[in-house]
Amino acid sequence: MARWHRTFRAVSRTALIHVAWILGIVALLLVAWFVVLRTGGTRQAWPHLFYLPIVVAALPFGVAGSIATAIVATVLCGPLTPLDTSTGAEQTTMNWLTRGGFFVVVGTVTGLIVAARARAAAMATVDRLSGVANRARLDDELARQLARIQRSGDACSVAMFDLDDFKAINATYGHRAGDQVITEAAQRLSTACRAADLVGRWGGEEFVVIAPDTPIDDAVTLAERCRRALAASPIPPLTRAVTASVGVAEARADDDVRSLVHRADAAMYRAKQRGRDRVVAAPADLRPGD
């Protein structure tokens, strides 16, 4: 039930954002069209009024939104804004095509710029080797989840994964093989987790899974599924399975990022001490320094 509730909230929020953007674009186009009509379709109203809707459309929808808005603006307003006062079907058609070309060019360029900025922002939060979230993205999400549970009282758990004997893997097979293990481990963790979970590389051979709206017992079940997925088959060029020691901690109202990660990390070290390749839940009363 909780998972369906999270999905419904996410879909509803996304739908509302898209509807708001579309209504804003339509309103801007209507205002621009009204001004053009009031000015008699003269060149004074051209082309600045329509540049703003194109930019607005590009922000959430990228290239596709820019081009779509450009086409709509051209169809609605192209014939109303001639380049000059001459008449005739041939001149009107040429004006319409010229304006249409201008719209498409401006819309496409704007969309490409926005898309490039979005890609750059995404790359800043992705670990380049593994392809999952990086340390900065994990820190931001942990802070966001802690603020959320302090407001609402909802649950949130964190699982810390440490690949067992990773130094021996590097020593035996080389660092390139170690990189392959990191990449494949990240993919297996991502596949085993749910859509709402965030998988990231904490550093070295350590991974973190942030599980929103998930109490400790459910988080342990999730961590066990991830642990089994990691060890399901060898990762080439290794001939043996790669295992992980996992520590799980549930966030408390008085937690900050450091204290929450500390408990998960401490539980992970207990898993190491108990023989590796297992999941250990952090005791609720575990404090920094324990």
Secondary structure, 3 states (H helix, E strand, C coil): CHHHHHHHHHHHHHHHHHHHHHHHHHHHHHHHHHHHHHCCCCHHHCCHHHHHHHHHHHHHHHHHHHHHHHHHHHHHHHHHCCCCCCCCHHHHHHHHHHHHHHHHHHHHHHHHHHHHHHHHHHHCCECCCCCCECHHHHHHHHHHHHHHHHHHCCCEEEEEEEECCHHHHHHHHCHHHHHHHHHHHHHHHHHHCCCCCEEEEEECCEEEEEEECCCHHHHHHHHHHHHHHHCCCCCCCCCCCCCEEEEEEECCCCCCHHHHHHHHHHHHHHHHHCCCCCEEECCCCCCCCC
